[in-house]
Amino acid sequence: MQELLSQLGIDWRLLVSQALNFLLLLAVLRIFAYGPIVKILKERKKRIEEGLEKSEEAEKRIREISTLKKERLKEAEIETLAILKRAEGRAKDAEARMLEEAKKKEAERIAETEKLLKAKEQEAREAMRKETTELVRSAIVKTVALSPEKIDQELISRAVKEASGTKQ
């Protein structure tokens, strides 16, 4: 075997020393280069995984916040509608009360007006009675003062004069 190696140009001592150098270099690289690089890669992988987890958690929180926001908006809308309905009900009640008060005042004013009209009517009737009584009394006095033959003619002429005098 030594002959075969020497025919190929391989020195077994050199081969062993190069193998030892390679193993030594491999050990040194493993300790000083491969270890730290693997450690850095593991840390980076860990950070990436943490970032992904945090990203998923943030997306989950965003979805929860969005859902909560929608629920709050719905609640606010429902509350707003309830407030509007209550305000509308109060406005209708106030309107009904105002209409009722206006109707009462109108009825009171109509009653007062009717009382005034009745009083004025009564006063007019009383004035008319007095005037009629006075007219009848003056007609009787004038009739008694005239002689019976002249009464008819005299009454007609006076009535015509008074009628024509009052119209002018």
MIZA-307342 format. One line per field, with one value per atom (N, C-alpha, C, O): residue in three letters; residue number from 1; x, y negated, z negated; atom name. Coordinates in steps of 0.05 Angstrom, whole numbers. Layout:
<atoms>
r <- (ALA,...)
k <- (NUM,...)
X <- (X,...)
Y <- (Y,...)
Z <- (Z,...)
a <- (CA,...)
</atoms>
This chain:
<atoms>
r <- (MET,MET,MET,MET,GLN,GLN,GLN,GLN,GLU,GLU,GLU,GLU,LEU,LEU,LEU,LEU,LEU,LEU,LEU,LEU,SER,SER,SER,SER,GLN,GLN,GLN,GLN,LEU,LEU,LEU,LEU,GLY,GLY,GLY,GLY,ILE,ILE,ILE,ILE,ASP,ASP,ASP,ASP,TRP,TRP,TRP,TRP,ARG,ARG,ARG,ARG,LEU,LEU,LEU,LEU,LEU,LEU,LEU,LEU,VAL,VAL,VAL,VAL,SER,SER,SER,SER,GLN,GLN,GLN,GLN,ALA,ALA,ALA,ALA,LEU,LEU,LEU,LEU,ASN,ASN,ASN,ASN,PHE,PHE,PHE,PHE,LEU,LEU,LEU,LEU,LEU,LEU,LEU,LEU,LEU,LEU,LEU,LEU,LEU,LEU,LEU,LEU,ALA,ALA,ALA,ALA,VAL,VAL,VAL,VAL,LEU,LEU,LEU,LEU,ARG,ARG,ARG,ARG,ILE,ILE,ILE,ILE,PHE,PHE,PHE,PHE,ALA,ALA,ALA,ALA,TYR,TYR,TYR,TYR,GLY,GLY,GLY,GLY,PRO,PRO,PRO,PRO,ILE,ILE,ILE,ILE,VAL,VAL,VAL,VAL,LYS,LYS,LYS,LYS,ILE,ILE,ILE,ILE,LEU,LEU,LEU,LEU,LYS,LYS,LYS,LYS,GLU,GLU,GLU,GLU,ARG,ARG,ARG,ARG,LYS,LYS,LYS,LYS,LYS,LYS,LYS,LYS,ARG,ARG,ARG,ARG,ILE,ILE,ILE,ILE,GLU,GLU,GLU,GLU,GLU,GLU,GLU,GLU,GLY,GLY,GLY,GLY,LEU,LEU,LEU,LEU,GLU,GLU,GLU,GLU,LYS,LYS,LYS,LYS,SER,SER,SER,SER,GLU,GLU,GLU,GLU,GLU,GLU,GLU,GLU,ALA,ALA,ALA,ALA,GLU,GLU,GLU,GLU,LYS,LYS,LYS,LYS,ARG,ARG,ARG,ARG,ILE,ILE,ILE,ILE,ARG,ARG,ARG,ARG,GLU,GLU,GLU,GLU,ILE,ILE,ILE,ILE,SER,SER,SER,SER,THR,THR,THR,THR,LEU,LEU,LEU,LEU,LYS,LYS,LYS,LYS,LYS,LYS,LYS,LYS,GLU,GLU,GLU,GLU,ARG,ARG,ARG,ARG,LEU,LEU,LEU,LEU,LYS,LYS,LYS,LYS,GLU,GLU,GLU,GLU,ALA,ALA,ALA,ALA,GLU,GLU,GLU,GLU,ILE,ILE,ILE,ILE,GLU,GLU,GLU,GLU,THR,THR,THR,THR,LEU,LEU,LEU,LEU,ALA,ALA,ALA,ALA,ILE,ILE,ILE,ILE,LEU,LEU,LEU,LEU,LYS,LYS,LYS,LYS,ARG,ARG,ARG,ARG,ALA,ALA,ALA,ALA,GLU,GLU,GLU,GLU,GLY,GLY,GLY,GLY,ARG,ARG,ARG,ARG,ALA,ALA,ALA,ALA,LYS,LYS,LYS,LYS,ASP,ASP,ASP,ASP,ALA,ALA,ALA,ALA,GLU,GLU,GLU,GLU,ALA,ALA,ALA,ALA,ARG,ARG,ARG,ARG,MET,MET,MET,MET,LEU,LEU,LEU,LEU,GLU,GLU,GLU,GLU,GLU,GLU,GLU,GLU,ALA,ALA,ALA,ALA,LYS,LYS,LYS,LYS,LYS,LYS,LYS,LYS,LYS,LYS,LYS,LYS,GLU,GLU,GLU,GLU,ALA,ALA,ALA,ALA,GLU,GLU,GLU,GLU,ARG,ARG,ARG,ARG,ILE,ILE,ILE,ILE,ALA,ALA,ALA,ALA,GLU,GLU,GLU,GLU,THR,THR,THR,THR,GLU,GLU,GLU,GLU,LYS,LYS,LYS,LYS,LEU,LEU,LEU,LEU,LEU,LEU,LEU,LEU,LYS,LYS,LYS,LYS,ALA,ALA,ALA,ALA,LYS,LYS,LYS,LYS,GLU,GLU,GLU,GLU,GLN,GLN,GLN,GLN,GLU,GLU,GLU,GLU,ALA,ALA,ALA,ALA,ARG,ARG,ARG,ARG,GLU,GLU,GLU,GLU,ALA,ALA,ALA,ALA,MET,MET,MET,MET,ARG,ARG,ARG,ARG,LYS,LYS,LYS,LYS,GLU,GLU,GLU,GLU,THR,THR,THR,THR,THR,THR,THR,THR,GLU,GLU,GLU,GLU,LEU,LEU,LEU,LEU,VAL,VAL,VAL,VAL,ARG,ARG,ARG,ARG,SER,SER,SER,SER,ALA,ALA,ALA,ALA,ILE,ILE,ILE,ILE,VAL,VAL,VAL,VAL,LYS,LYS,LYS,LYS,THR,THR,THR,THR,VAL,VAL,VAL,VAL,ALA,ALA,ALA,ALA,LEU,LEU,LEU,LEU,SER,SER,SER,SER,PRO,PRO,PRO,PRO,GLU,GLU,GLU,GLU,LYS,LYS,LYS,LYS,ILE,ILE,ILE,ILE,ASP,ASP,ASP,ASP,GLN,GLN,GLN,GLN,GLU,GLU,GLU,GLU,LEU,LEU,LEU,LEU,ILE,ILE,ILE,ILE,SER,SER,SER,SER,ARG,ARG,ARG,ARG,ALA,ALA,ALA,ALA,VAL,VAL,VAL,VAL,LYS,LYS,LYS,LYS,GLU,GLU,GLU,GLU,ALA,ALA,ALA,ALA,SER,SER,SER,SER,GLY,GLY,GLY,GLY,THR,THR,THR,THR,LYS,LYS,LYS,LYS,GLN,GLN,GLN,GLN)
k <- (1,1,1,1,2,2,2,2,3,3,3,3,4,4,4,4,5,5,5,5,6,6,6,6,7,7,7,7,8,8,8,8,9,9,9,9,10,10,10,10,11,11,11,11,12,12,12,12,13,13,13,13,14,14,14,14,15,15,15,15,16,16,16,16,17,17,17,17,18,18,18,18,19,19,19,19,20,20,20,20,21,21,21,21,22,22,22,22,23,23,23,23,24,24,24,24,25,25,25,25,26,26,26,26,27,27,27,27,28,28,28,28,29,29,29,29,30,30,30,30,31,31,31,31,32,32,32,32,33,33,33,33,34,34,34,34,35,35,35,35,36,36,36,36,37,37,37,37,38,38,38,38,39,39,39,39,40,40,40,40,41,41,41,41,42,42,42,42,43,43,43,43,44,44,44,44,45,45,45,45,46,46,46,46,47,47,47,47,48,48,48,48,49,49,49,49,50,50,50,50,51,51,51,51,52,52,52,52,53,53,53,53,54,54,54,54,55,55,55,55,56,56,56,56,57,57,57,57,58,58,58,58,59,59,59,59,60,60,60,60,61,61,61,61,62,62,62,62,63,63,63,63,64,64,64,64,65,65,65,65,66,66,66,66,67,67,67,67,68,68,68,68,69,69,69,69,70,70,70,70,71,71,71,71,72,72,72,72,73,73,73,73,74,74,74,74,75,75,75,75,76,76,76,76,77,77,77,77,78,78,78,78,79,79,79,79,80,80,80,80,81,81,81,81,82,82,82,82,83,83,83,83,84,84,84,84,85,85,85,85,86,86,86,86,87,87,87,87,88,88,88,88,89,89,89,89,90,90,90,90,91,91,91,91,92,92,92,92,93,93,93,93,94,94,94,94,95,95,95,95,96,96,96,96,97,97,97,97,98,98,98,98,99,99,99,99,100,100,100,100,101,101,101,101,102,102,102,102,103,103,103,103,104,104,104,104,105,105,105,105,106,106,106,106,107,107,107,107,108,108,108,108,109,109,109,109,110,110,110,110,111,111,111,111,112,112,112,112,113,113,113,113,114,114,114,114,115,115,115,115,116,116,116,116,117,117,117,117,118,118,118,118,119,119,119,119,120,120,120,120,121,121,121,121,122,122,122,122,123,123,123,123,124,124,124,124,125,125,125,125,126,126,126,126,127,127,127,127,128,128,128,128,129,129,129,129,130,130,130,130,131,131,131,131,132,132,132,132,133,133,133,133,134,134,134,134,135,135,135,135,136,136,136,136,137,137,137,137,138,138,138,138,139,139,139,139,140,140,140,140,141,141,141,141,142,142,142,142,143,143,143,143,144,144,144,144,145,145,145,145,146,146,146,146,147,147,147,147,148,148,148,148,149,149,149,149,150,150,150,150,151,151,151,151,152,152,152,152,153,153,153,153,154,154,154,154,155,155,155,155,156,156,156,156,157,157,157,157,158,158,158,158,159,159,159,159,160,160,160,160,161,161,161,161,162,162,162,162,163,163,163,163,164,164,164,164,165,165,165,165,166,166,166,166,167,167,167,167,168,168,168,168)
X <- (16,0,17,11,39,57,68,72,71,80,59,66,36,14,12,8,15,13,37,34,60,83,82,91,71,67,46,49,27,7,19,7,40,53,42,42,32,21,40,48,47,64,45,30,47,28,32,12,56,61,48,36,51,39,9,-5,-1,-30,-41,-62,-27,-35,-34,-52,-12,-10,-32,-43,-38,-59,-86,-103,-90,-115,-117,-139,-95,-95,-100,-115,-88,-92,-122,-134,-133,-161,-179,-197,-174,-190,-187,-206,-161,-157,-171,-184,-170,-184,-214,-228,-223,-252,-260,-281,-245,-251,-251,-269,-230,-228,-252,-264,-258,-280,-307,-324,-309,-334,-337,-359,-316,-317,-320,-338,-304,-303,-322,-330,-328,-345,-373,-393,-373,-399,-417,-441,-406,-422,-435,-460,-419,-432,-452,-473,-445,-463,-489,-511,-487,-512,-527,-552,-513,-526,-540,-563,-527,-539,-564,-585,-562,-584,-608,-631,-601,-623,-637,-661,-621,-632,-650,-671,-639,-655,-681,-702,-679,-703,-723,-747,-712,-729,-743,-767,-727,-739,-760,-781,-755,-774,-800,-822,-797,-820,-836,-860,-821,-834,-848,-871,-835,-847,-873,-893,-872,-896,-918,-942,-910,-930,-942,-967,-925,-935,-952,-972,-945,-961,-988,-1009,-989,-1014,-1031,-1055,-1017,-1031,-1042,-1065,-1026,-1035,-1059,-1078,-1058,-1081,-1106,-1128,-1101,-1124,-1136,-1160,-1118,-1127,-1142,-1162,-1131,-1144,-1172,-1191,-1174,-1201,-1219,-1243,-1209,-1225,-1234,-1257,-1215,-1221,-1241,-1260,-1238,-1257,-1285,-1305,-1286,-1312,-1324,-1347,-1307,-1316,-1325,-1345,-1311,-1318,-1346,-1363,-1350,-1376,-1398,-1420,-1393,-1413,-1419,-1443,-1399,-1403,-1419,-1436,-1412,-1426,-1456,-1474,-1461,-1488,-1503,-1525,-1489,-1501,-1507,-1528,-1487,-1491,-1514,-1530,-1516,-1538,-1565,-1584,-1566,-1590,-1598,-1621,-1578,-1582,-1592,-1610,-1579,-1587,-1616,-1632,-1623,-1651,-1670,-1692,-1662,-1680,-1683,-1705,-1661,-1663,-1681,-1697,-1677,-1694,-1724,-1741,-1729,-1757,-1768,-1791,-1752,-1762,-1767,-1787,-1748,-1752,-1777,-1792,-1780,-1804,-1829,-1849,-1829,-1852,-1858,-1881,-1836,-1840,-1851,-1868,-1841,-1850,-1880,-1895,-1888,-1916,-1933,-1955,-1923,-1938,-1941,-1962,-1919,-1919,-1938,-1954,-1938,-1956,-1985,-2002,-1990,-2017,-2026,-2049,-2008,-2015,-2021,-2039,-2004,-2007,-2033,-2048,-2040,-2065,-2089,-2109,-2086,-2108,-2111,-2134,-2089,-2091,-2103,-2119,-2095,-2105,-2135,-2151,-2144,-2173,-2188,-2210,-2176,-2189,-2191,-2213,-2169,-2170,-2191,-2205,-2191,-2210,-2239,-2256,-2244,-2271,-2278,-2300,-2258,-2263,-2270,-2288,-2255,-2259,-2286,-2300,-2293,-2319,-2341,-2361,-2338,-2358,-2360,-2382,-2337,-2337,-2351,-2366,-2345,-2357,-2387,-2402,-2395,-2424,-2437,-2460,-2424,-2435,-2438,-2459,-2417,-2418,-2440,-2454,-2442,-2463,-2491,-2509,-2495,-2520,-2526,-2549,-2505,-2509,-2516,-2533,-2501,-2507,-2535,-2549,-2542,-2569,-2590,-2611,-2585,-2604,-2606,-2628,-2583,-2583,-2598,-2614,-2594,-2608,-2638,-2654,-2646,-2674,-2686,-2708,-2671,-2680,-2683,-2703,-2663,-2664,-2687,-2701,-2692,-2714,-2740,-2759,-2743,-2768,-2773,-2796,-2752,-2755,-2763,-2781,-2750,-2756,-2784,-2798,-2791,-2818,-2839,-2859,-2833,-2852,-2855,-2877,-2833,-2833,-2849,-2864,-2844,-2858,-2888,-2905,-2895,-2924,-2936,-2958,-2922,-2933,-2937,-2958,-2917,-2920,-2942,-2956,-2945,-2966,-2993,-3012,-2996,-3022,-3028,-3051,-3008,-3012,-3021,-3040,-3009,-3015,-3043,-3058,-3050,-3076,-3098,-3119,-3093,-3113,-3117,-3140,-3097,-3099,-3114,-3125,-3116,-3130,-3159,-3167,-3175,-3203,-3205,-3188,-3227,-3228,-3230,-3220,-3241,-3243,-3216,-3210,-3201,-3175,-3153,-3131,-3159,-3139,-3127,-3103,-3144,-3134,-3117,-3095,-3127,-3113,-3087,-3066,-3089,-3066,-3044,-3021,-3052,-3032,-3018,-2994,-3033,-3020,-3000,-2978,-3008,-2990,-2965,-2943,-2968,-2945,-2926,-2902,-2939,-2923,-2906,-2883,-2918,-2904,-2882,-2860,-2887,-2867,-2843,-2820,-2850,-2829,-2813,-2788,-2827,-2813,-2795,-2772,-2805,-2788,-2766,-2745,-2771,-2750,-2728,-2705,-2734,-2714,-2697,-2674,-2709,-2693,-2673,-2652,-2678,-2660,-2639,-2621)
Y <- (23,0,-25,-46,-22,-44,-49,-72,-29,-31,-44,-61,-37,-49,-79,-95,-85,-113,-129,-151,-117,-131,-133,-153,-114,-115,-137,-150,-141,-162,-189,-210,-190,-215,-225,-248,-207,-214,-205,-181,-224,-217,-213,-231,-190,-183,-201,-207,-210,-228,-256,-268,-264,-289,-287,-306,-264,-260,-260,-272,-248,-247,-275,-283,-289,-316,-334,-351,-331,-348,-340,-357,-314,-305,-317,-326,-317,-328,-358,-369,-371,-400,-406,-424,-389,-393,-389,-404,-368,-363,-385,-394,-394,-416,-442,-455,-447,-470,-467,-486,-443,-437,-442,-454,-434,-438,-468,-478,-482,-511,-526,-542,-519,-532,-526,-543,-501,-493,-509,-518,-512,-526,-556,-569,-568,-597,-608,-632,-594,-605,-592,-606,-566,-552,-556,-560,-553,-557,-584,-586,-606,-632,-637,-650,-628,-632,-617,-628,-592,-577,-591,-592,-601,-615,-640,-645,-656,-679,-672,-685,-650,-641,-632,-637,-618,-610,-634,-635,-654,-678,-693,-703,-695,-708,-693,-705,-666,-650,-654,-657,-655,-660,-687,-689,-708,-735,-736,-749,-722,-721,-708,-717,-686,-671,-689,-690,-703,-722,-744,-752,-754,-775,-766,-780,-741,-729,-726,-731,-716,-712,-739,-742,-759,-786,-797,-811,-792,-801,-788,-801,-762,-748,-758,-762,-763,-773,-801,-808,-818,-845,-843,-859,-826,-822,-813,-823,-795,-786,-809,-812,-825,-848,-868,-879,-872,-891,-881,-897,-855,-843,-847,-854,-842,-846,-875,-881,-893,-922,-930,-945,-919,-925,-915,-929,-891,-879,-896,-902,-903,-919,-947,-957,-958,-984,-982,-999,-961,-957,-954,-965,-938,-934,-961,-967,-976,-1002,-1021,-1036,-1021,-1038,-1029,-1046,-1003,-994,-1002,-1012,-999,-1007,-1037,-1046,-1053,-1082,-1089,-1107,-1075,-1080,-1073,-1088,-1050,-1042,-1063,-1070,-1071,-1091,-1117,-1130,-1125,-1150,-1148,-1167,-1125,-1121,-1122,-1134,-1110,-1111,-1139,-1148,-1154,-1182,-1198,-1214,-1194,-1208,-1200,-1218,-1175,-1166,-1179,-1189,-1180,-1193,-1222,-1233,-1236,-1264,-1269,-1288,-1251,-1253,-1249,-1263,-1230,-1225,-1249,-1257,-1261,-1285,-1308,-1323,-1310,-1332,-1328,-1347,-1303,-1297,-1303,-1314,-1295,-1301,-1331,-1341,-1345,-1374,-1387,-1405,-1377,-1387,-1382,-1399,-1357,-1351,-1369,-1378,-1373,-1390,-1419,-1432,-1428,-1456,-1458,-1478,-1437,-1438,-1437,-1451,-1421,-1419,-1446,-1455,-1459,-1485,-1505,-1522,-1504,-1523,-1519,-1538,-1494,-1488,-1498,-1509,-1494,-1504,-1534,-1545,-1548,-1577,-1586,-1606,-1572,-1579,-1575,-1592,-1553,-1548,-1570,-1579,-1578,-1599,-1625,-1639,-1631,-1656,-1656,-1676,-1633,-1630,-1634,-1647,-1621,-1624,-1653,-1664,-1667,-1695,-1712,-1730,-1706,-1721,-1716,-1735,-1691,-1685,-1700,-1711,-1702,-1717,-1746,-1759,-1757,-1785,-1790,-1810,-1772,-1775,-1774,-1789,-1755,-1753,-1779,-1788,-1789,-1813,-1837,-1853,-1839,-1860,-1857,-1877,-1832,-1827,-1835,-1847,-1828,-1835,-1866,-1877,-1879,-1909,-1921,-1939,-1909,-1919,-1915,-1932,-1892,-1886,-1906,-1917,-1911,-1929,-1957,-1971,-1966,-1992,-1994,-2014,-1972,-1971,-1973,-1987,-1958,-1959,-1988,-1998,-2000,-2027,-2046,-2062,-2043,-2061,-2055,-2074,-2029,-2022,-2033,-2044,-2030,-2040,-2070,-2081,-2084,-2113,-2120,-2139,-2106,-2111,-2107,-2122,-2084,-2078,-2099,-2109,-2107,-2128,-2154,-2167,-2162,-2187,-2185,-2205,-2161,-2158,-2159,-2171,-2148,-2148,-2177,-2186,-2192,-2219,-2235,-2251,-2232,-2247,-2239,-2256,-2214,-2205,-2215,-2223,-2217,-2227,-2257,-2267,-2271,-2300,-2307,-2329,-2290,-2296,-2288,-2270,-2300,-2292,-2267,-2262,-2251,-2225,-2227,-2209,-2248,-2250,-2255,-2245,-2271,-2279,-2258,-2259,-2240,-2221,-2205,-2203,-2194,-2176,-2192,-2184,-2214,-2230,-2242,-2241,-2252,-2264,-2243,-2249,-2220,-2198,-2190,-2185,-2188,-2179,-2200,-2193,-2225,-2246,-2248,-2252,-2246,-2247,-2223,-2225,-2200,-2176,-2179,-2170,-2190,-2194,-2214,-2210,-2236,-2256,-2244,-2249,-2230,-2218,-2197,-2195,-2181,-2161,-2174,-2165,-2195,-2208,-2224,-2227,-2235,-2251,-2233,-2241,-2209,-2191,-2178,-2172,-2175,-2163,-2182,-2173,-2208,-2227,-2232,-2248)
Z <- (0,0,0,11,-12,-12,16,23,31,58,75,92,72,87,81,99,56,48,60,68,60,70,100,111,114,143,150,171,134,138,129,136,116,107,81,75,65,40,18,17,1,-22,-45,-52,-58,-79,-103,-117,-108,-131,-125,-142,-100,-93,-93,-101,-85,-85,-113,-118,-132,-159,-172,-186,-165,-176,-165,-179,-139,-127,-139,-143,-145,-157,-185,-193,-200,-226,-225,-241,-206,-202,-196,-206,-178,-171,-195,-199,-211,-235,-255,-268,-258,-276,-266,-282,-240,-228,-231,-237,-227,-230,-259,-264,-279,-307,-314,-327,-304,-309,-297,-309,-271,-258,-272,-274,-280,-294,-320,-326,-335,-360,-356,-368,-338,-336,-314,-316,-294,-272,-271,-273,-269,-266,-290,-287,-313,-338,-340,-343,-338,-339,-316,-320,-292,-269,-274,-270,-284,-290,-312,-312,-332,-354,-344,-351,-326,-315,-298,-300,-283,-266,-284,-277,-306,-324,-337,-339,-345,-357,-336,-343,-312,-291,-285,-282,-284,-280,-303,-299,-327,-351,-349,-354,-342,-339,-317,-320,-295,-273,-283,-277,-297,-307,-327,-327,-345,-364,-349,-356,-328,-312,-299,-298,-289,-276,-297,-291,-320,-342,-350,-353,-353,-360,-338,-343,-313,-290,-290,-286,-295,-297,-320,-318,-343,-366,-361,-369,-347,-340,-321,-324,-301,-283,-298,-293,-317,-333,-350,-351,-362,-377,-359,-367,-335,-316,-309,-308,-305,-299,-323,-319,-347,-371,-374,-380,-370,-372,-351,-356,-327,-305,-313,-309,-323,-331,-354,-354,-374,-396,-386,-396,-367,-356,-342,-346,-327,-313,-334,-331,-355,-376,-390,-395,-396,-409,-391,-400,-365,-347,-345,-344,-345,-345,-370,-369,-393,-419,-419,-427,-409,-408,-389,-395,-367,-348,-361,-358,-375,-388,-410,-413,-425,-446,-434,-445,-412,-398,-389,-392,-377,-368,-392,-390,-414,-438,-448,-455,-448,-457,-439,-448,-413,-393,-397,-395,-402,-406,-431,-431,-452,-477,-472,-481,-458,-453,-435,-439,-416,-399,-415,-411,-433,-450,-468,-471,-479,-496,-479,-489,-455,-438,-431,-431,-426,-420,-445,-443,-468,-493,-497,-504,-493,-497,-476,-483,-452,-431,-439,-436,-449,-457,-480,-480,-499,-522,-512,-521,-494,-484,-468,-471,-452,-438,-457,-453,-478,-498,-512,-516,-519,-532,-514,-522,-488,-469,-465,-463,-465,-462,-486,-484,-510,-535,-534,-539,-526,-525,-504,-508,-481,-460,-471,-466,-485,-496,-516,-517,-533,-552,-539,-547,-518,-503,-489,-488,-478,-465,-485,-480,-509,-530,-539,-543,-542,-550,-528,-534,-503,-481,-480,-475,-485,-485,-508,-505,-531,-554,-547,-552,-534,-526,-506,-508,-487,-466,-479,-472,-498,-512,-528,-528,-540,-556,-537,-543,-515,-496,-484,-481,-478,-468,-488,-481,-513,-535,-537,-540,-536,-537,-514,-517,-490,-466,-469,-462,-479,-483,-503,-500,-524,-545,-534,-539,-518,-505,-486,-484,-471,-452,-466,-457,-489,-505,-514,-513,-525,-534,-511,-514,-489,-466,-455,-448,-454,-445,-464,-456,-490,-509,-506,-507,-502,-499,-473,-474,-452,-427,-430,-421,-442,-446,-464,-458,-485,-503,-488,-491,-472,-457,-436,-431,-424,-404,-417,-406,-441,-455,-463,-460,-473,-481,-457,-459,-435,-411,-400,-390,-402,-393,-410,-400,-436,-454,-449,-453,-442,-438,-413,-411,-393,-368,-370,-386,-353,-352,-335,-318,-339,-326,-296,-283,-284,-255,-243,-221,-257,-245,-252,-241,-269,-279,-256,-253,-240,-219,-199,-193,-190,-170,-182,-170,-206,-219,-225,-221,-234,-239,-214,-215,-192,-167,-158,-150,-159,-149,-166,-156,-192,-210,-206,-206,-202,-198,-172,-171,-152,-126,-130,-120,-144,-149,-165,-158,-185,-202,-186,-189,-170,-154,-134,-130,-121,-101,-114,-102,-138,-152,-163,-163,-171,-183,-161,-166,-137,-116,-105,-96,-106,-95,-116,-112)
a <- (N,CA,C,O,N,CA,C,O,N,CA,C,O,N,CA,C,O,N,CA,C,O,N,CA,C,O,N,CA,C,O,N,CA,C,O,N,CA,C,O,N,CA,C,O,N,CA,C,O,N,CA,C,O,N,CA,C,O,N,CA,C,O,N,CA,C,O,N,CA,C,O,N,CA,C,O,N,CA,C,O,N,CA,C,O,N,CA,C,O,N,CA,C,O,N,CA,C,O,N,CA,C,O,N,CA,C,O,N,CA,C,O,N,CA,C,O,N,CA,C,O,N,CA,C,O,N,CA,C,O,N,CA,C,O,N,CA,C,O,N,CA,C,O,N,CA,C,O,N,CA,C,O,N,CA,C,O,N,CA,C,O,N,CA,C,O,N,CA,C,O,N,CA,C,O,N,CA,C,O,N,CA,C,O,N,CA,C,O,N,CA,C,O,N,CA,C,O,N,CA,C,O,N,CA,C,O,N,CA,C,O,N,CA,C,O,N,CA,C,O,N,CA,C,O,N,CA,C,O,N,CA,C,O,N,CA,C,O,N,CA,C,O,N,CA,C,O,N,CA,C,O,N,CA,C,O,N,CA,C,O,N,CA,C,O,N,CA,C,O,N,CA,C,O,N,CA,C,O,N,CA,C,O,N,CA,C,O,N,CA,C,O,N,CA,C,O,N,CA,C,O,N,CA,C,O,N,CA,C,O,N,CA,C,O,N,CA,C,O,N,CA,C,O,N,CA,C,O,N,CA,C,O,N,CA,C,O,N,CA,C,O,N,CA,C,O,N,CA,C,O,N,CA,C,O,N,CA,C,O,N,CA,C,O,N,CA,C,O,N,CA,C,O,N,CA,C,O,N,CA,C,O,N,CA,C,O,N,CA,C,O,N,CA,C,O,N,CA,C,O,N,CA,C,O,N,CA,C,O,N,CA,C,O,N,CA,C,O,N,CA,C,O,N,CA,C,O,N,CA,C,O,N,CA,C,O,N,CA,C,O,N,CA,C,O,N,CA,C,O,N,CA,C,O,N,CA,C,O,N,CA,C,O,N,CA,C,O,N,CA,C,O,N,CA,C,O,N,CA,C,O,N,CA,C,O,N,CA,C,O,N,CA,C,O,N,CA,C,O,N,CA,C,O,N,CA,C,O,N,CA,C,O,N,CA,C,O,N,CA,C,O,N,CA,C,O,N,CA,C,O,N,CA,C,O,N,CA,C,O,N,CA,C,O,N,CA,C,O,N,CA,C,O,N,CA,C,O,N,CA,C,O,N,CA,C,O,N,CA,C,O,N,CA,C,O,N,CA,C,O,N,CA,C,O,N,CA,C,O,N,CA,C,O,N,CA,C,O,N,CA,C,O,N,CA,C,O,N,CA,C,O,N,CA,C,O,N,CA,C,O,N,CA,C,O,N,CA,C,O,N,CA,C,O,N,CA,C,O,N,CA,C,O,N,CA,C,O,N,CA,C,O,N,CA,C,O,N,CA,C,O,N,CA,C,O,N,CA,C,O,N,CA,C,O,N,CA,C,O,N,CA,C,O,N,CA,C,O,N,CA,C,O,N,CA,C,O,N,CA,C,O,N,CA,C,O,N,CA,C,O,N,CA,C,O,N,CA,C,O,N,CA,C,O,N,CA,C,O,N,CA,C,O,N,CA,C,O,N,CA,C,O,N,CA,C,O,N,CA,C,O,N,CA,C,O)
</atoms>
